[in-house]
Structure formats: structure tokens, C-alpha cells
Amino acid sequence: MKLTERNPNDGDNKHFLQRNGGTTVLHVTIFTEFFELAHFIAESYPYLIEERDQNSMSALQYLACNPNAFRKKKVAPRQGFMEELMVSRSTVPTVLDKL
């Protein structure tokens, strides 16, 4: 199936996936920066990738114009196993502490 072909199993879902102006649910997830959801939608409904809105823009073009889509997420570094063990060990009372 080509990207531009509609999935025959979708039936009348176009009403739920695309507005009258051409804006799709994929466009909206890109605008609102729900990139993981946009990825899921693009995989589930690949023909939406090439759909254009009233400005003749595809969701992929909006994604390319959004600098937040390409920023690295700051993730707190995880402690190694030994550090976690030492921290958990320091909070557990030992037998010597009870004497």
C-alpha cells in the first residue's frame, strides 16, 4: 500500500482523523508537541503523513520547522548498581546499630 492510499479497514474514520480544512490528527499532535503520540499515529495511519492542511503543509513539514522536536531530553543520570546498593545499605539499620 502506498502512503497516499487509504486503508480499506479504516471505513469512515476520516471524519475522526481530518478536519474540513485538511488539518489531521497528526498535524494537531505535532502542533501540541506530543511527538510520541504523533509517531504512533503515523505508524497506524501512514497516509496521514502526506495529507496537507489549508496552508498546503504536511505534518512532517511542521515537524521539521519545530526546533523542540530535535532537542535532547534531559534525563537524570541513573546511579550505578554499586551506588544504589551503598545508598540502600546506609538506610538499613545494621545489627551493630541495635547493640
N, C-alpha and C positions, 0 to 999 in steps of 0.2 A: 504494500500500500504506500502510495506517495504521501508526503507530508500534507499536501493540499487536499487529499481525498478525505472525505468524512467517513468516520467509522460507521458501517451499517448497523451496528449494535447500539449506537447512540440514540436512534429514533428521533424524537423531537426534543432532545436535550439542548438544542441550540438556543432556545428561549432562556434557559438557565445559564448558558455559558457565554452569551454575547448579547450586548445591548443593541438598540436600534442604530446608534451612532457608530457601531463597529467595535466598540471597546469590549474586550473579552475579560473573563475572569482572570486570565493570565496577565493581561495589562494591569488589572487592579492589584494583583499580588506583587507585581514589580513596583508600581507606584507606592504602595504601602510598605515596601521593603520586607515582605515575607518571602525571602528567597528560597527557603527550603520547601515551602508550600508551592511556590511557582515551579520549582523543579519537579515536584510530584505531579502537578497539573500538566506540565509539558510532556512528561512521560506517559501520562494517562490519555491525553488528548493531543497528540503531536500536530494535528492540523491547525491547532490554535497558534502555533509558533509563527506561522506566516500570515495570520489574519491581521489586517490593518484597520486602524481606527479612523475617525473623521479627519485626522491630521496626516493620514497616509503613513502612519508609523506602526511598525510591528512591536510586539512586546520585547523582542530581542534587541531592537534598536533603542528602546527606552532603557533596557538593562545596560547596554553599552554606554549610555550617556550618564548613568548614575554612578558617581565615584564611590558611594558607600558599598556598592556591590563588590568592590575589589579591595576593600580594606581588610587587613588581617584582624581577626577577633583576638582580643587579649584574654588569654586563658591563664588562670593562676597556675604556676608550676606545681606539679604534684610532688610530694615528698617521696623519696625512695623508700624501699621496704625497711631498711635499717633505721632510718629516721622515724618512720611511723612506729616501728617496734620500740624504739627508745622513748618516744613520747608516750605511748600507751603503757609502757613499763613504769615510767616515772609517776603515773597517776594511780597505779595499783599498789595498795599497801602490801608491804612485804612482811614476812614472819618476824623479822628483826624489829620492825616498827612496833609490833604489838608487845614486845617484851619490855 
